């Protein structure tokens, strides 16, 4: 497990906003556990997550493109916009262990 400390330096925060900011931040960070420390000062908002997972669980993401008629020309080759989009996903797949397969 890892620890995470976040400190945001700001301009002067009015006193009447401190409680609302802390409560809202606790609500938004509730998914990370119960033992979250949130504090504010006139120029800072700070939160501490003591038991944060070392890594996120793997997930599969399917990205849909345009219809086949618009994606490929008469010879079956990808059109320019689709080829550019495929290149961007190809580089993302190289950086991860995802399986990327082009469909025709």
MITIMAR-952030 format. One record per residue: residue in one letter; chain; y, x, z of N, C-alpha, C, CB in turn. Coordinates in pm, whole numbers, always signed. Glycine has a CB too. Example, Ala and Ser with C-alpha at 12.3 -4.5 7.8 and 13.67 -1.06 7.14 Angstrom:
<mimis>
a / A / -569 / +1319 / +780 / -450 / +1230 / +780 / -330 / +1320 / +780 / -447 / +1131 / +905
s / A / -225 / +1285 / +708 / -106 / +1367 / +714 / +3 / +1290 / +787 / -60 / +1408 / +572
</mimis>
This chain:
<mimis>
x / A / -118 / +83 / +0 / +0 / +0 / +0 / +125 / +88 / +0 / -1 / -95 / +121
x / A / +226 / +38 / -68 / +352 / +111 / -79 / +461 / +38 / -1 / +394 / +128 / -227
x / A / +569 / +108 / +24 / +687 / +50 / +87 / +801 / +53 / -14 / +725 / +126 / +217
x / A / +888 / -47 / -6 / +999 / -55 / -101 / +1126 / -91 / -25 / +970 / -159 / -212
x / A / +1230 / -11 / -41 / +1360 / -37 / +20 / +1462 / -52 / -93 / +1402 / +78 / +118
x / A / +1538 / -160 / -88 / +1640 / -187 / -189 / +1772 / -206 / -118 / +1603 / -313 / -275
x / A / +1873 / -131 / -161 / +2006 / -142 / -102 / +2106 / -162 / -216 / +2042 / -16 / -16
x / A / +2179 / -270 / -210 / +2279 / -302 / -311 / +2417 / -287 / -250 / +2257 / -446 / -367
x / A / +2497 / -196 / -306 / +2634 / -177 / -259 / +2726 / -269 / -338 / +2678 / -27 / -274
x / A / +2811 / -340 / -267 / +2897 / -439 / -332 / +3041 / -426 / -283 / +2845 / -582 / -306
x / A / +3126 / -508 / -340 / +3259 / -526 / -284 / +3244 / -607 / -155 / +3356 / -598 / -386
x / A / +3351 / -634 / -89 / +3349 / -707 / +38 / +3280 / -843 / +22 / +3492 / -725 / +91
x / A / +3178 / -867 / +104 / +3108 / -996 / +104 / +3165 / -1078 / +219 / +2951 / -978 / +119
x / A / +3217 / -1197 / +190 / +3273 / -1279 / +298 / +3167 / -1312 / +404 / +3333 / -1410 / +240
x / A / +3209 / -1319 / +528 / +3117 / -1343 / +640 / +3039 / -1474 / +624 / +3195 / -1344 / +772
x / A / +3103 / -1576 / +569 / +3036 / -1705 / +556 / +2921 / -1703 / +454 / +3136 / -1812 / +518
x / A / +2912 / -1597 / +371 / +2806 / -1589 / +270 / +2682 / -1514 / +319 / +2860 / -1522 / +146
x / A / +2690 / -1442 / +428 / +2581 / -1356 / +472 / +2452 / -1433 / +501 / +2623 / -1280 / +594
x / A / +2461 / -1538 / +580 / +2340 / -1614 / +617 / +2275 / -1677 / +494 / +2375 / -1723 / +718
x / A / +2355 / -1736 / +407 / +2301 / -1798 / +286 / +2235 / -1694 / +196 / +2411 / -1872 / +209
x / A / +2297 / -1577 / +183 / +2240 / -1471 / +99 / +2107 / -1422 / +156 / +2339 / -1353 / +87
x / A / +2101 / -1404 / +286 / +1976 / -1360 / +348 / +1865 / -1463 / +330 / +1997 / -1332 / +496
x / A / +1896 / -1589 / +353 / +1794 / -1695 / +340 / +1746 / -1708 / +196 / +1850 / -1829 / +388
x / A / +1837 / -1703 / +101 / +1800 / -1712 / -40 / +1713 / -1595 / -81 / +1925 / -1719 / -128
x / A / +1749 / -1476 / -37 / +1670 / -1358 / -71 / +1531 / -1363 / -10 / +1742 / -1231 / -26
x / A / +1522 / -1411 / +113 / +1390 / -1427 / +177 / +1303 / -1526 / +98 / +1405 / -1476 / +323
x / A / +1362 / -1635 / +52 / +1287 / -1734 / -26 / +1237 / -1673 / -157 / +1375 / -1857 / -56
x / A / +1323 / -1599 / -226 / +1286 / -1539 / -355 / +1179 / -1431 / -338 / +1410 / -1480 / -423
x / A / +1180 / -1361 / -226 / +1085 / -1252 / -203 / +960 / -1295 / -127 / +1153 / -1141 / -129
x / A / +947 / -1424 / -97 / +834 / -1473 / -18 / +699 / -1443 / -85 / +847 / -1622 / +4
x / A / +697 / -1432 / -214 / +572 / -1404 / -285 / +518 / -1265 / -252 / +593 / -1416 / -436
x / A / +601 / -1176 / -199 / +560 / -1040 / -169 / +507 / -1024 / -27 / +675 / -945 / -190
x / A / +506 / -1130 / +52 / +452 / -1124 / +187 / +545 / -1187 / +289 / +423 / -981 / +226
x / A / +495 / -1190 / +413 / +571 / -1255 / +521 / +661 / -1158 / +597 / +475 / -1321 / +617
x / A / +627 / -1033 / +599 / +696 / -935 / +682 / +810 / -867 / +606 / +598 / -830 / +733
x / A / +903 / -945 / +553 / +1014 / -893 / +474 / +1138 / -884 / +563 / +1042 / -982 / +350
x / A / +1203 / -769 / +560 / +1327 / -750 / +636 / +1445 / -762 / +540 / +1328 / -613 / +709
x / A / +1535 / -855 / +570 / +1656 / -873 / +489 / +1775 / -863 / +583 / +1654 / -1011 / +413
x / A / +1871 / -783 / +548 / +1992 / -770 / +628 / +2113 / -751 / +535 / +1980 / -652 / +727
x / A / +2229 / -788 / +588 / +2352 / -772 / +511 / +2460 / -712 / +600 / +2399 / -907 / +452
x / A / +2550 / -642 / +537 / +2672 / -593 / +602 / +2786 / -637 / +512 / +2670 / -436 / +624
x / A / +2909 / -615 / +550 / +3020 / -657 / +463 / +3016 / -595 / +323 / +3150 / -623 / +528
x / A / +2951 / -481 / +306 / +2947 / -417 / +174 / +2806 / -386 / +125 / +3026 / -291 / +178
x / A / +2704 / -440 / +191 / +2566 / -409 / +151 / +2475 / -530 / +167 / +2512 / -293 / +233
x / A / +2377 / -535 / +78 / +2265 / -628 / +91 / +2140 / -539 / +86 / +2264 / -741 / -23
x / A / +2056 / -553 / +186 / +1940 / -463 / +198 / +1815 / -549 / +222 / +1959 / -359 / +314
x / A / +1706 / -513 / +152 / +1576 / -572 / +189 / +1469 / -465 / +186 / +1539 / -689 / +94
x / A / +1367 / -486 / +268 / +1258 / -391 / +284 / +1127 / -466 / +274 / +1269 / -314 / +419
x / A / +1040 / -419 / +183 / +906 / -476 / +165 / +805 / -373 / +217 / +878 / -513 / +14
x / A / +745 / -394 / +335 / +659 / -292 / +394 / +521 / -279 / +331 / +643 / -319 / +538
x / A / +467 / -385 / +278 / +330 / -380 / +223 / +330 / -432 / +81 / +232 / -462 / +311
x / A / +371 / -348 / -9 / +378 / -383 / -150 / +258 / -322 / -221 / +511 / -335 / -215
x / A / +194 / -398 / -307 / +76 / -347 / -379 / +115 / -226 / -463 / +16 / -458 / -469
x / A / +22 / -130 / -473 / +49 / -8 / -549 / +64 / -35 / -698 / -63 / +92 / -528
x / A / -6 / -135 / -748 / +6 / -170 / -888 / -17 / -318 / -907 / -92 / -88 / -974
x / A / +33 / -368 / -1014 / +20 / -509 / -1049 / -115 / -532 / -1113 / +134 / -554 / -1142
x / A / -171 / -650 / -1097 / -298 / -679 / -1162 / -278 / -687 / -1314 / -358 / -812 / -1109
x / A / -381 / -652 / -1388 / -374 / -656 / -1533 / -362 / -800 / -1581 / -496 / -588 / -1596
x / A / -296 / -818 / -1692 / -283 / -952 / -1749 / -296 / -943 / -1900 / -148 / -1017 / -1708
x / A / -338 / -1052 / -1959 / -353 / -1061 / -2103 / -241 / -1149 / -2155 / -495 / -1117 / -2144
x / A / -177 / -1104 / -2261 / -68 / -1179 / -2319 / -93 / -1197 / -2468 / +68 / -1110 / -2293
x / A / -93 / -1321 / -2513 / -111 / -1350 / -2655 / +25 / -1385 / -2713 / -213 / -1466 / -2677
x / A / +62 / -1314 / -2817 / +191 / -1335 / -2882 / +166 / -1396 / -3019 / +273 / -1202 / -2894
x / A / +225 / -1512 / -3042 / +206 / -1579 / -3170 / +319 / -1545 / -3264 / +196 / -1730 / -3150
x / A / +286 / -1529 / -3388 / +385 / -1498 / -3490 / +411 / -1618 / -3580 / +340 / -1380 / -3574
x / A / +469 / -1593 / -3693 / +499 / -1703 / -3786 / +371 / -1753 / -3854 / +601 / -1656 / -3894
x / A / +379 / -1866 / -3922 / +262 / -1916 / -3995 / +216 / -1815 / -4100 / +294 / -2051 / -4061
x / A / +91 / -1818 / -4134 / +34 / -1721 / -4229 / +105 / -1723 / -4364 / -114 / -1750 / -4250
x / A / +147 / -1840 / -4408 / +215 / -1850 / -4538 / +345 / -1770 / -4537 / +244 / -1996 / -4572
x / A / +414 / -1766 / -4424 / +540 / -1692 / -4415 / +518 / -1546 / -4376 / +632 / -1759 / -4313
x / A / +404 / -1516 / -4316 / +379 / -1381 / -4265 / +326 / -1286 / -4371 / +283 / -1386 / -4151
x / A / +257 / -1338 / -4473 / +194 / -1252 / -4574 / +237 / -1294 / -4714 / +39 / -1257 / -4562
x / A / +250 / -1196 / -4802 / +286 / -1226 / -4940 / +161 / -1267 / -5019 / +355 / -1103 / -5007
x / A / +175 / -1283 / -5150 / +66 / -1331 / -5234 / -51 / -1233 / -5239 / +116 / -1356 / -5374
x / A / -26 / -1104 / -5217 / -132 / -1003 / -5220 / -198 / -983 / -5084 / -77 / -872 / -5268
x / A / -157 / -1057 / -4983 / -215 / -1043 / -4851 / -150 / -936 / -4764 / -359 / -1013 / -4864
x / A / -40 / -879 / -4811 / +31 / -777 / -4734 / +135 / -843 / -4644 / +98 / -675 / -4829
x / A / +155 / -788 / -4523 / +255 / -847 / -4434 / +396 / -835 / -4492 / +250 / -781 / -4296
x / A / +477 / -938 / -4471 / +617 / -934 / -4514 / +694 / -839 / -4423 / +680 / -1076 / -4513
x / A / +815 / -801 / -4463 / +893 / -701 / -4389 / +916 / -739 / -4242 / +1026 / -681 / -4457
x / A / +962 / -860 / -4211 / +984 / -894 / -4070 / +856 / -888 / -3987 / +1044 / -1033 / -4059
x / A / +746 / -932 / -4044 / +620 / -930 / -3971 / +571 / -787 / -3953 / +513 / -1014 / -4045
x / A / +588 / -703 / -4053 / +547 / -562 / -4042 / +625 / -492 / -3931 / +567 / -489 / -4176
x / A / +754 / -519 / -3920 / +835 / -459 / -3813 / +789 / -507 / -3676 / +984 / -493 / -3833
x / A / +759 / -636 / -3666 / +712 / -692 / -3538 / +576 / -633 / -3500 / +702 / -846 / -3546
x / A / +489 / -615 / -3599 / +357 / -557 / -3572 / +371 / -412 / -3524 / +268 / -564 / -3698
x / A / +465 / -337 / -3583 / +487 / -199 / -3539 / +534 / -193 / -3394 / +591 / -130 / -3630
x / A / +621 / -286 / -3355 / +670 / -284 / -3217 / +557 / -315 / -3119 / +784 / -385 / -3200
x / A / +468 / -408 / -3154 / +356 / -438 / -3065 / +251 / -328 / -3067 / +293 / -571 / -3104
x / A / +239 / -260 / -3178 / +143 / -150 / -3188 / +182 / -38 / -3093 / +135 / -97 / -3332
x / A / +310 / -6 / -3085 / +353 / +100 / -2993 / +335 / +56 / -2849 / +500 / +137 / -3018
x / A / +355 / -73 / -2820 / +333 / -123 / -2684 / +185 / -116 / -2649 / +384 / -268 / -2670
x / A / +98 / -140 / -2746 / -46 / -135 / -2720 / -93 / +8 / -2696 / -123 / -196 / -2836
x / A / -30 / +103 / -2763 / -67 / +243 / -2741 / -34 / +287 / -2599 / +4 / +334 / -2842
x / A / +74 / +232 / -2543 / +115 / +270 / -2408 / +27 / +206 / -2302 / +259 / +233 / -2384
x / A / -45 / +101 / -2337 / -130 / +33 / -2240 / -273 / +32 / -2291 / -79 / -110 / -2213
x / A / -359 / -29 / -2213 / -499 / -35 / -2254 / -533 / -169 / -2319 / -591 / -11 / -2133
x / A / -432 / -242 / -2362 / -455 / -373 / -2424 / -523 / -359 / -2559 / -323 / -448 / -2440
x / A / -595 / -462 / -2595 / -659 / -468 / -2726 / -565 / -543 / -2818 / -800 / -538 / -2720
x / A / -524 / -478 / -2923 / -435 / -541 / -3021 / -510 / -550 / -3153 / -301 / -460 / -3037
x / A / -518 / -669 / -3204 / -586 / -688 / -3331 / -500 / -775 / -3421 / -726 / -751 / -3311
x / A / -481 / -731 / -3542 / -407 / -812 / -3638 / -497 / -919 / -3697 / -349 / -725 / -3749
x / A / -443 / -1036 / -3716 / -522 / -1147 / -3772 / -471 / -1177 / -3912 / -515 / -1274 / -3682
x / A / -559 / -1214 / -3997 / -521 / -1256 / -4132 / -575 / -1392 / -4160 / -570 / -1158 / -4236
</mimis>
